[in-house]
Amino acid sequence: KMGVSFALDDFGTGYSSLTYLKRLPAKILKIDQSFVRDMLDDPDDLAILEGVIGLANAFRRDVIAEGVETVEHGEMLLRLGCDLAQGYGIARPMPAQALPGWVTAWAPDTTWGSLNSVQREDFPLLFAGVEHRAWSKAMEDFLRGTREAPPALNPDQCHFGQWLAKEGLTRNGTDTRFKTIDQLHQQAHALGGALCDLHSDGQSALALARLGELHAMRDALLAQLKELLPKSAQPT
C-alpha cells in the first residue's frame, strides 16, 4: 500500500522456485549473475537466460540481469528481450557523493540504444554464435592444459557445424555471408587440428603462440554471423 515493490533475487539458484512466481507478489525477477557471466560462451547458460526471460514475460514480471560486465553482455540481453541490467558494464561501486554526478552524466553504450530484441525464430542464430565461441574456448582450454580432451575437430560434428548443415543452410544458404561463415568455420577447425598436432608433438608453446590466429577467425566468423540478424537487432 505504501508503493514499495519487491524483487526475487538470484532467480534460478538456491531455493528459488517456480511456485514463487505464482504465490509471491514480486514485480521483478533478478537473474543470477552466474548465468549472465558466461552466457557468451556457454550455450546452457544462454538457454537458462532465455527460459527465465520467457517465464518473466509469461507471468507479466519485469526481469533484471545481474553481472553485466561488458558491452557484449548487454547486446545479447537486449536481443533476448531483457532491457534492465546491473553490473560493472554500467558502473562500478562508487562513493555516495559521486552518485548524483554519475546519474547526470551517464549514458548507455551507443550500440545498446539501437538494438531491439530478435524474433524467436532467430534465436538459433544467437545460439549458433555462442556455440562457436564455446568451441573456441574449449580449444584454448585444451591447449593451455585446463581441459583433458580437445573439442570436436571434425567441423561437421561440432554443434555449430550441425547448425550450419541444417537450420542455418535452410534459412540463410543463399546469402553470400553464409558461405563466408562456412569457409571461416572450416578454416578454424583446420587450424584447431594443426594446433592440436603441435600440442601432441610437444610444441605447446608454439601452439599457444598461434592462438591469436584462432581468435581472429572466431571474431571474423561472429561478425559475419551478426550480419545475418535482422537489421532491427543490429547496432547502427
C-alpha positions in Angstrom: 0.0 0.0 0.0 3.0 2.3 0.6 4.1 1.8 -3.0 7.0 -0.5 -2.2 7.7 -3.3 -4.7 9.7 -6.4 -4.4 12.2 -8.4 -6.4 13.2 -12.1 -6.3 17.0 -12.0 -6.1 19.3 -14.6 -7.7 16.4 -16.3 -9.5 17.4 -19.7 -10.8 19.6 -20.7 -7.9 19.3 -21.9 -4.4 15.7 -22.0 -3.1 14.1 -20.2 -6.0 11.1 -22.0 -7.2 8.5 -21.6 -10.0 5.9 -21.7 -7.2 7.2 -18.3 -6.1 6.1 -16.8 -9.4 2.5 -17.9 -8.6 2.3 -17.1 -4.9 4.6 -14.1 -4.2 3.6 -10.6 -5.4 7.1 -9.9 -6.6 7.3 -7.4 -9.5 10.8 -8.2 -10.7 12.9 -11.3 -11.2 16.7 -10.8 -10.9 18.6 -13.4 -13.0 21.6 -14.6 -11.0 24.9 -13.4 -12.3 26.3 -16.9 -12.6 24.2 -17.4 -15.7 24.8 -14.0 -17.1 28.6 -14.0 -16.7 29.2 -17.0 -19.0 26.3 -16.7 -21.4 28.5 -15.5 -24.3 30.4 -18.8 -24.5 28.2 -21.3 -22.6 25.1 -22.3 -24.6 23.5 -23.9 -21.4 23.7 -20.6 -19.5 22.2 -18.8 -22.6 19.3 -21.3 -22.7 18.6 -20.7 -19.0 18.6 -17.0 -19.6 16.1 -17.4 -22.5 13.9 -19.6 -20.3 13.9 -17.2 -17.3 13.1 -14.2 -19.6 10.3 -16.2 -21.2 8.9 -17.1 -17.7 9.0 -13.5 -16.6 7.1 -12.5 -19.7 4.5 -15.2 -19.2 3.9 -14.2 -15.6 4.0 -10.5 -16.5 7.1 -9.7 -14.4 10.0 -7.4 -15.2 13.4 -9.1 -15.3 16.8 -7.7 -14.4 20.1 -9.4 -15.4 22.9 -9.3 -12.7 26.5 -9.3 -13.6 26.5 -7.4 -16.9 30.2 -6.6 -17.2 30.8 -5.9 -20.9 29.1 -4.2 -23.8 28.7 -7.6 -25.4 26.7 -8.9 -22.4 24.3 -6.0 -22.8 23.9 -6.6 -26.5 23.0 -10.2 -26.1 20.5 -9.4 -23.3 18.8 -6.8 -25.4 18.5 -9.3 -28.3 16.9 -11.7 -25.9 14.4 -9.1 -24.7 15.9 -8.1 -21.4 16.4 -4.4 -21.2 17.2 -4.0 -17.5 20.6 -4.8 -16.1 23.1 -4.2 -13.4 26.9 -4.7 -13.2 30.3 -3.3 -13.9 29.4 -2.8 -17.6 27.2 0.0 -16.3 29.1 1.3 -13.3 31.4 0.1 -10.6 30.7 0.8 -6.9 31.3 4.5 -6.0 31.1 6.8 -3.0 27.6 8.1 -2.3 28.7 11.7 -3.0 29.8 10.7 -6.6 26.4 9.2 -7.4 24.5 12.4 -8.3 27.2 13.4 -10.9 27.2 10.0 -12.3 23.4 9.9 -12.8 23.6 13.2 -14.6 26.4 12.3 -16.9 25.9 8.6 -17.6 24.6 7.4 -20.9 24.2 3.8 -22.2 26.6 2.5 -24.8 25.7 3.7 -28.2 25.1 0.1 -29.5 22.6 -0.6 -26.7 20.4 2.3 -27.7 20.0 0.9 -31.3 19.2 -2.7 -30.5 15.9 -4.5 -30.4 15.0 -8.0 -29.4 15.1 -10.6 -32.1 12.1 -12.8 -33.0 12.0 -16.3 -31.5 12.7 -17.8 -34.9 16.1 -16.0 -34.9 17.1 -17.3 -31.5 19.0 -20.3 -33.1 21.2 -17.7 -34.8 22.2 -16.3 -31.4 22.8 -19.7 -30.0 25.0 -20.6 -33.0 27.4 -17.8 -32.3 27.7 -18.9 -28.6 28.2 -22.5 -29.7 31.2 -21.4 -31.8 32.6 -19.3 -29.0 32.3 -22.3 -26.7 34.2 -24.4 -29.2 37.0 -21.8 -29.4 37.2 -21.6 -25.7 37.3 -25.4 -25.3 40.2 -25.5 -27.8 42.1 -22.8 -25.9 41.5 -24.6 -22.6 42.8 -27.8 -24.1 46.0 -26.2 -25.4 46.5 -24.5 -22.0 46.1 -27.8 -20.2 42.9 -27.0 -18.3 40.8 -29.4 -20.4 41.7 -33.1 -20.9 40.4 -33.5 -24.4 40.1 -31.2 -27.4 36.6 -30.3 -28.7 35.3 -31.9 -31.9 37.9 -31.5 -34.6 35.6 -32.5 -37.4 33.7 -29.4 -38.5 30.6 -31.4 -39.2 30.5 -32.8 -35.7 30.5 -29.7 -33.6 27.2 -28.0 -32.6 27.9 -25.0 -34.8 28.7 -27.3 -37.8 25.4 -29.1 -37.2 23.5 -25.8 -37.2 25.3 -24.8 -40.4 24.3 -28.0 -42.2 20.6 -27.9 -41.1 18.8 -24.8 -40.0 21.5 -22.3 -41.0 21.6 -23.7 -44.5 17.8 -23.7 -44.8 17.3 -20.1 -43.6 20.5 -18.5 -44.9 22.0 -20.8 -47.5 21.6 -18.3 -50.4 23.3 -15.5 -48.6 26.9 -14.8 -49.6 27.7 -14.1 -46.0 26.6 -17.6 -45.0 29.2 -19.0 -47.5 31.9 -16.9 -45.9 30.8 -18.2 -42.4 31.1 -21.8 -43.7 34.6 -21.1 -45.0 35.7 -19.5 -41.8 34.3 -22.4 -39.8 36.2 -24.9 -42.0 39.4 -22.9 -41.6 39.0 -22.6 -37.8 38.7 -26.4 -37.5 41.7 -26.9 -39.7 43.7 -24.6 -37.6 42.5 -26.2 -34.4 43.6 -29.6 -35.7 47.0 -28.2 -36.6 47.4 -26.7 -33.1 46.4 -30.0 -31.5 49.1 -31.7 -33.6 51.7 -29.2 -32.3 50.5 -29.8 -28.8 50.7 -33.6 -29.2 54.3 -33.3 -30.6 55.4 -31.4 -27.5 55.3 -28.0 -29.1 52.7 -26.5 -26.8 54.4 -23.1 -26.7 54.2 -22.8 -30.5 50.6 -23.9 -30.4 49.8 -21.2 -27.8 51.6 -18.6 -29.8 49.2 -19.2 -32.6 46.1 -18.8 -30.5 45.7 -15.2 -31.9 45.0 -16.7 -35.3 42.2 -18.8 -33.9 40.8 -15.8 -32.1 40.9 -13.7 -35.3 39.0 -16.4 -37.2 36.4 -16.6 -34.3 35.9 -12.9 -34.3 35.6 -12.7 -38.1 33.0 -15.5 -38.1 31.0 -13.9 -35.3 31.0 -10.6 -37.1 29.6 -12.2 -40.3 27.1 -14.1 -38.2 25.9 -10.9 -36.6 25.2 -9.5 -40.1 22.7 -12.3 -40.7 20.5 -10.9 -37.8 17.5 -8.7 -38.8 18.6 -5.1 -39.1 16.5 -4.1 -36.0 18.7 -6.4 -33.9 22.0 -5.0 -35.2 23.7 -1.9 -33.8 23.7 1.0 -36.2 
